[in-house]
């Protein structure tokens, strides 16, 4: 692992370290379980957006080296999503299967969150070089396009979760549109050139 990757690895851990300290020093307000669950979800979103930023940023700047850090950020998406899910399942629902099923039926945004989390699993399993070779580049890329659906579903999950002030989820949705438009444009352009 290069020095830059090591540094990024440590930087990406800072939110988890801060949240752990905040829990034990009572800095998360009246409902720390809700606060830490929400924050881990937000960090999963932020790292997902950062992962999606890498490709258009490399197109824009010509810094193709940026792509080598995409996997690291992608794994941190999963790391924070796992924390988010475990906090919800363990501290909110106490791993009560009946309560969880009831919650999924009662609150659709929970079902969308489960979809997003579950869809991350095949991406993490296939994130190493050996799996890229085994699957072949084309099939690997096709599978990893799931990232876009996960991002859209996660945005909807966040939007539905927030009950009153929708400004923050709308900002995340706006950023997602900005991140996806260059991809749609390039795809449309390459398709037009083929015909």
Sine and cosine of phi, psi and omega as CSV:
sin_phi,cos_phi,sin_psi,cos_psi,sin_omega,cos_omega
0.00,0.00,0.76,-0.65,-0.01,-1.00
-0.94,0.34,0.28,-0.96,0.00,-1.00
-0.88,0.48,-0.60,0.80,0.01,-1.00
-0.91,0.42,-0.67,0.74,0.02,-1.00
-0.90,0.43,-0.64,0.77,0.03,-1.00
-0.88,0.48,-0.70,0.72,0.01,-1.00
-0.89,0.45,-0.72,0.69,0.03,-1.00
-0.88,0.47,-0.63,0.78,0.02,-1.00
-0.85,0.53,-0.71,0.70,0.00,-1.00
-0.93,0.37,-0.70,0.71,0.00,-1.00
-0.86,0.51,-0.67,0.75,-0.02,-1.00
-0.91,0.40,-0.36,0.93,0.04,-1.00
-0.99,0.14,-0.32,0.95,-0.10,-1.00
-0.81,0.58,-0.72,0.70,0.02,-1.00
-0.85,0.53,-0.63,0.78,0.01,-1.00
-0.92,0.39,-0.65,0.76,0.03,-1.00
-0.90,0.43,-0.73,0.69,0.00,-1.00
-0.87,0.49,-0.68,0.73,-0.01,-1.00
-0.91,0.42,-0.61,0.80,0.05,-1.00
-0.89,0.45,-0.72,0.69,0.03,-1.00
-0.89,0.46,-0.69,0.72,-0.02,-1.00
-0.87,0.49,-0.61,0.80,0.03,-1.00
-0.90,0.43,-0.73,0.68,-0.09,-1.00
-0.98,0.20,-0.25,0.97,0.03,-1.00
-0.94,-0.34,0.23,0.97,0.11,-0.99
0.83,0.55,0.78,0.63,-0.01,-1.00
-0.96,-0.29,0.16,0.99,-0.12,-0.99
-0.95,-0.32,0.34,0.94,0.12,-0.99
0.99,0.15,-0.30,-0.95,-0.12,-0.99
-0.94,0.35,-0.49,0.87,-0.02,-1.00
-0.82,-0.57,0.98,0.19,-0.07,-1.00
-0.90,0.44,-0.52,0.85,0.00,-1.00
-0.90,0.44,-0.74,0.68,0.03,-1.00
-0.88,0.47,-0.67,0.74,-0.04,-1.00
-0.90,0.43,-0.73,0.68,-0.04,-1.00
-0.95,0.32,-0.55,0.84,0.06,-1.00
-0.91,0.42,-0.70,0.71,0.00,-1.00
-0.91,0.42,-0.69,0.72,-0.04,-1.00
-0.90,0.43,-0.65,0.76,0.03,-1.00
-0.91,0.42,-0.60,0.80,0.08,-1.00
-0.90,0.44,-0.68,0.73,0.02,-1.00
-0.90,0.43,-0.63,0.78,0.02,-1.00
-0.93,0.37,-0.56,0.83,0.10,-0.99
-0.88,0.48,-0.69,0.72,0.04,-1.00
-0.88,0.47,-0.72,0.69,-0.03,-1.00
-0.87,0.49,-0.68,0.74,0.02,-1.00
-0.94,0.34,-0.51,0.86,0.08,-1.00
-0.91,0.41,-0.70,0.72,0.03,-1.00
-0.90,0.44,-0.65,0.76,0.03,-1.00
-0.89,0.45,-0.65,0.76,0.05,-1.00
-0.88,0.48,-0.69,0.73,0.01,-1.00
-0.94,0.34,-0.40,0.92,0.00,-1.00
-0.95,0.30,-0.50,0.87,-0.12,-0.99
-0.82,0.58,-0.76,0.65,-0.09,-1.00
-0.90,0.43,-0.82,0.58,0.02,-1.00
-0.89,0.46,-0.51,0.86,0.03,-1.00
-0.92,0.38,-0.62,0.79,0.05,-1.00
-0.93,0.35,-0.57,0.82,0.08,-1.00
-0.89,0.45,-0.69,0.73,-0.09,-1.00
-0.94,0.34,-0.65,0.76,-0.12,-0.99
-0.99,-0.15,-0.34,0.94,-0.10,-0.99
0.99,0.17,0.09,1.00,0.03,-1.00
-0.99,0.11,0.99,0.14,-0.03,-1.00
-0.92,0.38,-0.31,0.95,0.03,-1.00
-0.90,0.44,-0.40,0.91,0.00,-1.00
-0.84,0.54,-0.53,0.85,-0.08,-1.00
-0.87,0.50,-0.48,0.88,-0.02,-1.00
-0.93,0.38,-0.26,0.97,0.02,-1.00
-0.99,-0.10,-0.11,0.99,-0.05,-1.00
-0.89,0.46,-0.66,0.75,-0.02,-1.00
-0.89,0.46,-0.68,0.73,0.02,-1.00
-0.85,0.52,-0.74,0.67,0.02,-1.00
-0.90,0.43,-0.62,0.78,0.03,-1.00
-0.88,0.48,-0.64,0.77,0.03,-1.00
-0.93,0.37,-0.53,0.85,0.07,-1.00
-0.95,0.31,-0.47,0.88,0.14,-0.99
-0.84,0.54,-0.75,0.66,-0.03,-1.00
-0.91,0.41,-0.66,0.75,0.01,-1.00
-0.84,0.55,-0.77,0.64,-0.02,-1.00
-0.95,0.31,-0.50,0.86,0.07,-1.00
-0.92,0.38,-0.62,0.78,0.06,-1.00
-0.90,0.45,-0.72,0.70,0.05,-1.00
-0.86,0.52,-0.71,0.70,0.00,-1.00
-0.85,0.52,-0.73,0.68,-0.02,-1.00
-0.92,0.39,-0.70,0.71,-0.01,-1.00
-0.90,0.43,-0.62,0.79,0.05,-1.00
-0.90,0.43,-0.67,0.74,0.04,-1.00
-0.91,0.42,-0.77,0.64,-0.06,-1.00
-0.92,0.40,-0.67,0.75,-0.10,-0.99
-1.00,0.08,-0.81,0.59,-0.11,-0.99
-1.00,0.06,-0.47,0.88,-0.01,-1.00
-1.00,-0.01,-0.69,0.72,-0.08,-1.00
-0.94,-0.34,-0.07,1.00,0.01,-1.00
0.79,0.61,0.57,0.82,0.02,-1.00
0.82,0.57,0.47,0.88,0.04,-1.00
-0.99,0.11,0.96,-0.28,-0.09,-1.00
-0.84,0.54,-0.69,0.72,0.00,-1.00
-0.88,0.47,-0.68,0.74,0.03,-1.00
-0.90,0.43,-0.65,0.76,-0.02,-1.00
-0.90,0.43,-0.73,0.68,0.01,-1.00
-0.87,0.49,-0.69,0.73,0.02,-1.00
-0.88,0.47,-0.65,0.76,0.01,-1.00
-0.91,0.41,-0.64,0.77,0.02,-1.00
-0.89,0.46,-0.67,0.74,-0.01,-1.00
-0.93,0.36,-0.66,0.75,-0.08,-1.00
-0.96,0.27,-0.59,0.81,-0.08,-1.00
-0.83,-0.56,0.99,-0.17,-0.08,-1.00
-0.84,0.54,-0.48,0.88,-0.02,-1.00
-0.91,0.41,-0.43,0.91,0.07,-1.00
-0.93,0.37,-0.68,0.74,0.04,-1.00
-0.87,0.49,-0.66,0.75,0.01,-1.00
-0.91,0.42,-0.64,0.77,0.05,-1.00
-0.88,0.47,-0.67,0.74,0.05,-1.00
-0.89,0.46,-0.67,0.74,0.04,-1.00
-0.86,0.51,-0.73,0.68,-0.02,-1.00
-0.86,0.50,-0.72,0.70,-0.02,-1.00
-0.91,0.42,-0.73,0.69,-0.02,-1.00
-0.88,0.48,-0.62,0.78,-0.01,-1.00
-0.93,0.37,-0.38,0.92,0.04,-1.00
-0.94,0.33,-0.48,0.88,-0.13,-0.99
-0.86,0.52,-0.78,0.63,0.02,-1.00
-0.89,0.46,-0.46,0.89,0.02,-1.00
-0.94,0.35,-0.64,0.77,0.02,-1.00
-0.93,0.36,-0.69,0.72,-0.01,-1.00
-0.87,0.50,-0.58,0.82,-0.06,-1.00
-0.98,-0.18,0.31,0.95,-0.10,-0.99
-0.99,0.13,-0.13,0.99,-0.03,-1.00
-1.00,-0.03,0.29,-0.96,-0.06,-1.00
-0.88,0.47,-0.57,0.82,-0.01,-1.00
-0.88,0.47,-0.64,0.77,0.01,-1.00
-0.95,0.33,-0.55,0.83,0.05,-1.00
-0.88,0.47,-0.71,0.70,0.02,-1.00
-0.91,0.42,-0.68,0.73,-0.05,-1.00
-0.90,0.43,-0.67,0.74,-0.04,-1.00
-0.99,0.16,-0.48,0.88,-0.15,-0.99
1.00,0.00,0.63,-0.77,-0.09,-1.00
-0.81,0.59,-0.67,0.75,-0.08,-1.00
-0.92,0.40,-0.74,0.67,-0.01,-1.00
-0.92,0.39,-0.60,0.80,0.03,-1.00
-0.88,0.47,-0.72,0.69,0.01,-1.00
-0.89,0.46,-0.65,0.76,0.02,-1.00
-0.88,0.48,-0.71,0.71,0.04,-1.00
-0.89,0.46,-0.67,0.74,-0.08,-1.00
-0.97,0.25,-0.09,1.00,0.17,-0.99
-0.94,0.34,-0.24,0.97,0.12,-0.99
-0.81,0.59,-0.46,0.89,0.01,-1.00
-0.79,0.61,-0.65,0.76,-0.03,-1.00
-0.91,0.41,-0.66,0.75,0.02,-1.00
-0.93,0.37,-0.61,0.80,0.05,-1.00
-0.89,0.46,-0.69,0.73,0.00,-1.00
-0.89,0.45,-0.70,0.72,0.01,-1.00
-0.90,0.43,-0.73,0.69,0.00,-1.00
-0.89,0.46,-0.64,0.77,0.01,-1.00
-0.91,0.42,-0.62,0.79,0.06,-1.00
-0.89,0.46,-0.69,0.72,0.01,-1.00
-0.91,0.42,-0.68,0.73,0.05,-1.00
-0.82,0.58,-0.75,0.66,-0.01,-1.00
-0.91,0.41,-0.69,0.72,-0.01,-1.00
-0.87,0.49,-0.70,0.71,-0.03,-1.00
-0.95,0.32,-0.50,0.87,0.01,-1.00
-0.91,0.41,-0.67,0.74,-0.04,-1.00
-0.97,0.24,0.83,-0.56,-0.11,-0.99
-1.00,0.00,-0.63,0.78,-0.12,-0.99
-0.96,-0.29,-0.98,0.18,-0.08,-1.00
-0.99,0.15,0.96,-0.28,-0.07,-1.00
-1.00,0.03,0.10,0.99,-0.11,-0.99
-0.86,0.51,-0.73,0.68,-0.04,-1.00
-0.89,0.46,-0.77,0.63,0.04,-1.00
-0.87,0.48,-0.53,0.85,0.04,-1.00
-0.92,0.38,-0.57,0.82,0.07,-1.00
-0.90,0.44,-0.70,0.71,0.03,-1.00
-0.89,0.46,-0.64,0.77,0.04,-1.00
-0.90,0.44,-0.67,0.74,0.03,-1.00
-0.88,0.48,-0.68,0.73,0.04,-1.00
-0.89,0.45,-0.62,0.79,0.02,-1.00
-0.89,0.45,-0.67,0.74,0.04,-1.00
-0.86,0.50,-0.69,0.72,0.02,-1.00
-0.87,0.49,-0.62,0.79,-0.02,-1.00
-0.96,0.27,-0.48,0.88,-0.05,-1.00
-1.00,0.00,-0.47,0.88,-0.05,-1.00
-0.84,0.55,-0.73,0.68,0.02,-1.00
-0.86,0.51,-0.57,0.82,0.02,-1.00
-0.93,0.38,-0.71,0.71,0.01,-1.00
-0.89,0.46,-0.68,0.73,-0.01,-1.00
-0.88,0.48,-0.75,0.66,0.00,-1.00
-0.90,0.44,-0.64,0.77,0.01,-1.00
-0.90,0.43,-0.70,0.71,0.01,-1.00
-0.90,0.44,-0.65,0.76,0.00,-1.00
-0.91,0.42,-0.71,0.71,-0.02,-1.00
-0.93,0.38,-0.57,0.82,0.04,-1.00
-0.92,0.40,-0.66,0.75,0.01,-1.00
-0.90,0.43,-0.60,0.80,-0.01,-1.00
-0.93,0.36,-0.49,0.87,-0.01,-1.00
-0.95,0.30,-0.45,0.90,-0.07,-1.00
-1.00,-0.07,0.00,0.00,0.00,0.00
